[in-house]
Amino acid sequence: MPRQARIDAPGALQHIIVRGIERKRIFFDDQDRDNFVARLTTVLPESMARCYAWALIPNHFHLLLCSGPVPISTVMRRLLTGYAVSFNRRHQRHGQLFQNRYKSILCQQEPYLLELVRYIHLNPLRAGVVPDYKSLDKFAYSGHTTLLGHKRHPFQDVGTILAFFDKTPLAARKKYRVYVQKGIDHGRRPDLIGGGLIRSAGGWAAVKDLRRANARLKGDERILGDKDFINSVLEIAQEQLAHKYRLAAEGFDFEKVVERVAAVFSIETNQVLAAGKHPPTVKARSVLCYWAVRKLGMNGTAVAEKLGCSQSSVSKSAKRGETIASQNNLKLMER
C-alpha cells in the first residue's frame, strides 16, 4: 500500500516523532544531545518554525512545531541528515540512523496544543530517563525545563505557552507546572499518537459510543482533531496536491517561475535573480521564494543556491512573499 503524503501548511501545528532504526539509541550521551540541540538552535530559526515542546529520549525524540514558510519536510531533512552524518562520524558507524519514515501528525490547536505540550514534556518521566517529577524539572533535554525558566533555548517559543496560564511569567510557570504534574496519572495517552479514527473521535470512549450508535467517522492517522477539522484539512491537502500536479503538467520549474515573476512585476528575468535592496527586486525575489518553496515544493537550500543567498534568507523572503502575493492577489498560474 503506498504511503500517504504528508500534510503541511504555514501555521500548521505538527507533532513529530522520530525513532532510531530498530528502536536503537540515537543519543548515547550529553555530547550527542548537545549536538542535536545545537542543530535545533540553527535549523528552526532559519526556517522560521516555532517549537512549543520537545523531548530527547535515548532511542527517539518528540517535537511540537508550528510550520513557517519552509515545509516541515525540508526542516526535518536538514535536521536529520546533519545529525546522522555527525553521529555516524563520531561513533564510527555506517548506515541508516533513523527509521525510514518519521511520524508527523497535523494537530488541531484547540483543544490539543496544551495536551500535547504536557504529553511530550512528560515523556522523559514515562520512559524512565528521570526518576521522578522533581528531577524532570531540571532535565536539560526537554522544553519543560525551558518553560520553567531553568534553561533558555532561542528556538523554543515559551511566551505562547505560558500565556495560556497567566499574564505574569512567575505565576504562569507555577500553574504550568501543576498542569503538567496532573498529567502523570493519565499514562501514555495512545489517543494522542495512535490510530487516526480513535484520535478523531475523541478517544476510546467516543469510539465505543459511535459503535453503539452504529455511526461511522472518517479518520486519518496523519491528523489529530475533530471531524470538521479533519475534513477541512483533507480537502485543502487534496487541493494542494491537485495544484502541484497541474504545475508539473504545465511544465513549471524554477526557471518558468522566474519568468512568471518577471511578467507579474514587469521587470526582466535577470533583475528577478539579481541581489540587492531595490524595492521592486526585493518584492519580486520574495514572491519567487514563496512560489518556489511552497508551490513547487523546492527545498530552501536549492533555492538559496540558485539565488546566491543563505537558506535563512530564503525562509524570510518566502514569508514576506506570501504576504505580498496575498495582498496583491498574485497567482502563479494565470488561469
C-alpha positions as CSV (number, residue, x, y, z in Angstrom):
1,M,0.0,0.0,0.0
2,P,1.6,3.4,-1.0
3,R,2.5,5.8,1.8
4,Q,0.2,8.8,2.2
5,A,1.7,12.2,1.5
6,R,2.5,14.4,4.5
7,I,0.1,17.2,5.2
8,D,1.6,20.6,5.9
9,A,0.8,24.3,5.6
10,P,2.2,27.5,7.1
11,G,1.0,27.9,10.6
12,A,0.1,24.2,11.0
13,L,0.8,22.5,14.3
14,Q,2.8,19.4,13.8
15,H,3.7,16.6,16.3
16,I,6.9,15.0,15.1
17,I,8.1,11.6,16.4
18,V,11.4,10.3,15.2
19,R,12.7,6.9,16.3
20,G,16.1,5.1,15.8
21,I,16.2,2.3,13.3
22,E,15.2,-0.9,15.0
23,R,14.4,1.3,18.0
24,K,18.2,1.6,18.7
25,R,19.8,4.5,20.5
26,I,20.2,7.8,18.7
27,F,21.6,9.6,21.7
28,F,24.4,7.9,23.7
29,D,25.5,10.8,25.9
30,D,25.2,14.5,26.5
31,Q,27.6,15.3,23.7
32,D,25.1,13.7,21.2
33,R,22.2,15.5,22.8
34,D,24.1,18.9,22.8
35,N,24.9,18.3,19.1
36,F,21.2,17.8,18.4
37,V,20.1,20.8,20.4
38,A,22.7,23.0,18.6
39,R,21.1,21.9,15.3
40,L,17.7,22.7,16.5
41,T,19.0,26.2,17.5
42,T,20.2,26.7,13.9
43,V,17.6,25.0,11.8
44,L,14.4,26.1,13.4
45,P,15.0,29.8,13.5
46,E,16.4,29.7,9.9
47,S,13.2,28.0,8.7
48,M,11.0,30.3,11.0
49,A,9.4,27.2,12.5
50,R,8.3,27.7,16.1
51,C,8.8,25.0,18.7
52,Y,6.3,24.7,21.5
53,A,7.6,21.4,23.1
54,W,10.4,18.9,22.7
55,A,12.0,16.0,24.5
56,L,15.0,13.8,23.7
57,I,14.8,10.1,24.8
58,P,17.7,7.7,24.1
59,N,16.1,6.0,21.1
60,H,13.7,8.7,19.9
61,F,12.6,12.3,20.2
62,H,9.5,14.4,20.0
63,L,9.0,17.9,18.6
64,L,5.8,20.0,18.6
65,L,6.3,22.6,15.8
66,C,4.3,25.3,14.2
67,S,5.3,25.5,10.5
68,G,6.8,28.5,9.0
69,P,7.2,29.3,5.3
70,V,9.6,26.4,4.8
71,P,7.8,23.0,4.7
72,I,8.3,20.7,7.7
73,S,9.7,18.0,5.4
74,T,12.5,20.3,4.5
75,V,13.1,21.3,8.1
76,M,13.3,17.7,9.1
77,R,15.5,16.7,6.2
78,R,18.1,19.3,7.3
79,L,17.9,18.3,10.9
80,L,18.0,14.6,10.5
81,T,20.6,14.4,7.7
82,G,23.1,16.7,9.5
83,Y,22.7,14.9,12.8
84,A,23.0,11.4,11.3
85,V,26.2,12.3,9.5
86,S,27.8,13.8,12.6
87,F,26.6,10.9,14.8
88,N,28.0,8.2,12.4
89,R,31.3,10.0,12.2
90,R,31.6,10.4,16.0
91,H,30.6,6.8,16.7
92,Q,32.4,5.3,13.7
93,R,29.4,3.7,12.3
94,H,27.8,3.5,8.9
95,G,24.3,3.2,7.5
96,Q,20.9,4.4,8.5
97,L,20.3,6.0,11.9
98,F,16.6,6.7,11.9
99,Q,13.5,4.7,10.9
100,N,12.7,5.1,7.2
101,R,9.7,7.4,7.8
102,Y,9.3,9.6,10.8
103,K,5.8,10.2,12.1
104,S,4.2,13.7,11.6
105,I,0.7,14.4,12.9
106,L,-1.0,17.6,11.9
107,C,-2.9,18.7,15.0
108,Q,-5.9,20.9,15.8
109,Q,-4.7,23.6,18.2
110,E,-7.9,23.7,20.2
111,P,-8.1,21.5,22.4
112,Y,-4.8,19.7,21.7
113,L,-2.0,22.2,22.0
114,L,-1.6,22.2,25.7
115,E,-2.4,18.4,25.9
116,L,0.5,17.7,23.5
117,V,2.9,20.1,25.4
118,R,2.2,18.1,28.6
119,Y,2.3,14.7,26.9
120,I,5.7,15.5,25.2
121,H,7.3,17.0,28.3
122,L,6.3,14.0,30.5
123,N,7.9,11.6,28.0
124,P,11.3,11.5,29.9
125,L,9.5,10.6,33.1
126,R,7.4,7.9,31.4
127,A,10.5,6.5,29.7
128,G,12.4,6.3,32.9
129,V,15.0,8.8,31.8
130,V,14.4,10.7,35.1
131,P,13.2,9.0,38.3
132,D,10.6,11.5,39.4
133,Y,8.8,14.7,38.6
134,K,11.2,16.9,40.6
135,S,14.0,15.5,38.5
136,L,12.1,16.3,35.3
137,D,12.1,20.0,36.3
138,K,15.9,20.0,35.9
139,F,16.2,17.6,32.9
140,A,18.2,19.6,30.4
141,Y,17.0,17.9,27.2
142,S,13.3,18.8,27.1
143,G,11.3,22.0,26.7
144,H,9.8,21.5,30.2
145,T,12.9,22.9,31.9
146,T,12.8,25.9,29.5
147,L,9.2,26.7,30.3
148,L,10.1,26.7,34.0
149,G,12.8,29.2,33.3
150,H,15.8,26.9,34.3
151,K,17.2,26.9,30.8
152,R,17.0,29.1,27.8
153,H,16.7,27.9,24.2
154,P,16.2,30.6,21.5
155,F,14.4,28.1,19.2
156,Q,11.6,27.4,21.8
157,D,8.5,29.7,21.9
158,V,8.0,30.0,25.6
159,G,5.7,33.0,25.6
160,T,2.9,31.5,23.6
161,I,2.5,28.5,26.0
162,L,2.9,30.5,29.3
163,A,0.3,33.0,28.1
164,F,-2.3,30.2,28.4
165,F,-1.7,30.0,32.2
166,D,-1.2,33.6,33.4
167,K,-0.2,37.1,32.3
168,T,2.9,37.2,34.6
169,P,5.7,34.7,33.9
170,L,6.2,33.6,37.5
171,A,2.5,32.8,38.1
172,A,2.3,31.2,34.6
173,R,5.2,28.9,35.4
174,K,3.7,27.7,38.7
175,K,0.3,27.0,37.0
176,Y,2.0,25.3,34.1
177,R,4.0,23.0,36.4
178,V,0.8,22.0,38.3
179,Y,-0.9,21.3,34.9
180,V,1.9,19.0,33.7
181,Q,2.0,17.2,37.1
182,K,-1.7,16.4,36.8
183,G,-1.0,14.6,33.6
184,I,1.2,12.0,35.2
185,D,-1.8,9.8,36.1
186,H,-3.1,10.0,32.5
187,G,-0.5,7.4,31.3
188,R,0.8,7.1,27.8
189,R,-2.3,8.6,26.0
190,P,-2.5,6.5,22.9
191,D,-5.3,8.8,21.8
192,L,-2.7,11.5,21.1
193,I,-0.4,9.4,18.9
194,G,-2.4,6.3,17.9
195,G,-4.9,5.5,15.1
196,G,-6.5,8.3,13.3
197,L,-10.1,7.1,13.9
198,I,-9.6,6.9,17.6
199,R,-8.0,10.3,17.9
200,S,-10.5,11.9,15.6
201,A,-13.4,10.5,17.5
202,G,-12.1,11.9,20.8
203,G,-10.6,8.7,22.4
204,W,-11.7,5.2,23.1
205,A,-14.9,6.1,25.0
206,A,-16.1,8.2,22.0
207,V,-15.4,5.3,19.6
208,K,-17.4,2.9,21.8
209,D,-20.3,5.4,21.8
210,L,-20.1,5.6,18.0
211,R,-20.2,1.8,17.6
212,R,-23.2,1.6,19.9
213,A,-25.0,4.1,17.7
214,N,-23.8,2.3,14.5
215,A,-22.1,5.6,13.4
216,R,-19.0,5.9,11.3
217,L,-16.5,8.7,11.5
218,K,-13.8,9.5,9.0
219,G,-10.3,9.3,10.4
220,D,-6.8,9.8,9.2
221,E,-3.6,8.8,11.0
222,R,-1.9,12.0,9.8
223,I,-4.3,14.2,11.6
224,L,-5.3,14.8,15.2
225,G,-8.6,16.7,15.5
226,D,-12.4,16.6,15.3
227,K,-14.4,15.6,12.2
228,D,-14.8,19.1,10.8
229,F,-11.0,19.8,11.3
230,I,-10.1,16.5,9.6
231,N,-12.4,17.1,6.6
232,S,-11.2,20.6,6.1
233,V,-7.5,19.6,6.3
234,L,-8.0,16.7,3.8
235,E,-9.9,19.0,1.4
236,I,-7.1,21.6,1.5
237,A,-4.4,18.8,1.1
238,Q,-6.3,17.4,-1.9
239,E,-6.4,20.9,-3.5
240,Q,-2.7,21.4,-2.9
241,L,-1.9,18.0,-4.4
242,A,-4.0,18.8,-7.5
243,H,-2.3,22.2,-7.8
244,K,1.1,20.5,-7.8
245,Y,0.1,18.0,-10.4
246,R,-1.2,20.8,-12.6
247,L,2.0,22.8,-12.2
248,A,4.0,19.7,-13.2
249,A,1.7,19.1,-16.2
250,E,2.2,22.6,-17.4
251,G,6.0,22.3,-17.2
252,F,6.6,24.7,-14.2
253,D,10.1,24.5,-12.9
254,F,12.3,27.2,-11.2
255,E,13.1,28.9,-14.5
256,K,9.5,29.1,-15.5
257,V,8.6,30.5,-12.1
258,V,11.2,33.2,-12.6
259,E,9.6,34.1,-15.9
260,R,6.2,34.3,-14.3
261,V,7.5,36.6,-11.5
262,A,9.2,38.8,-14.1
263,A,5.9,39.1,-16.0
264,V,3.9,39.9,-12.9
265,F,6.3,42.7,-11.8
266,S,7.0,43.9,-15.3
267,I,10.8,43.5,-15.0
268,E,13.5,41.5,-16.7
269,T,14.3,38.0,-15.5
270,N,17.9,38.9,-14.7
271,Q,16.5,41.6,-12.4
272,V,14.5,39.0,-10.5
273,L,17.6,36.9,-10.0
274,A,19.8,39.9,-9.0
275,A,20.7,40.5,-5.4
276,G,20.2,44.0,-4.0
277,K,17.8,46.1,-1.9
278,H,16.0,47.8,-4.8
279,P,12.3,47.6,-3.6
280,P,10.9,46.1,-6.9
281,T,13.6,43.4,-6.9
282,V,13.1,42.6,-3.2
283,K,9.4,42.1,-3.8
284,A,9.9,40.0,-6.9
285,R,12.5,37.8,-5.2
286,S,10.3,37.4,-2.2
287,V,7.4,36.1,-4.3
288,L,9.8,33.9,-6.2
289,C,11.0,32.3,-3.0
290,Y,7.4,31.8,-1.8
291,W,6.2,30.2,-5.1
292,A,9.4,28.1,-5.4
293,V,9.2,26.7,-1.9
294,R,5.5,26.5,-1.2
295,K,4.1,25.9,-4.7
296,L,6.8,23.9,-6.4
297,G,7.9,22.2,-3.2
298,M,11.6,23.0,-3.7
299,N,13.7,23.0,-0.5
300,G,15.2,26.2,0.7
301,T,18.8,25.1,0.2
302,A,18.2,24.5,-3.5
303,V,16.5,27.9,-3.9
304,A,19.3,29.6,-2.0
305,E,21.9,28.1,-4.3
306,K,20.1,29.4,-7.4
307,L,19.8,32.9,-5.8
308,G,23.2,33.0,-4.3
309,C,22.0,33.7,-0.8
310,S,21.6,31.8,2.5
311,Q,18.8,29.3,3.4
312,S,17.6,31.6,6.2
313,S,17.3,34.4,3.7
314,V,15.1,32.2,1.5
315,S,12.9,31.4,4.5
316,K,12.4,35.1,5.4
317,S,11.8,36.0,1.8
318,A,9.2,33.3,1.4
319,K,7.3,34.5,4.4
320,R,7.4,38.1,3.0
321,G,6.4,36.8,-0.4
322,E,3.4,35.0,0.9
323,T,2.1,38.3,2.3
324,I,2.9,40.2,-0.9
325,A,1.1,37.5,-3.1
326,S,-1.9,37.5,-0.8
327,Q,-2.3,41.3,-0.6
328,N,-2.0,41.7,-4.3
329,N,-3.9,38.6,-5.3
330,L,-0.9,37.2,-7.3
331,K,-1.2,33.7,-8.7
332,L,1.5,31.5,-10.1
333,M,-0.8,30.2,-12.8
334,E,-2.9,32.8,-14.7
335,R,-6.0,30.6,-15.0
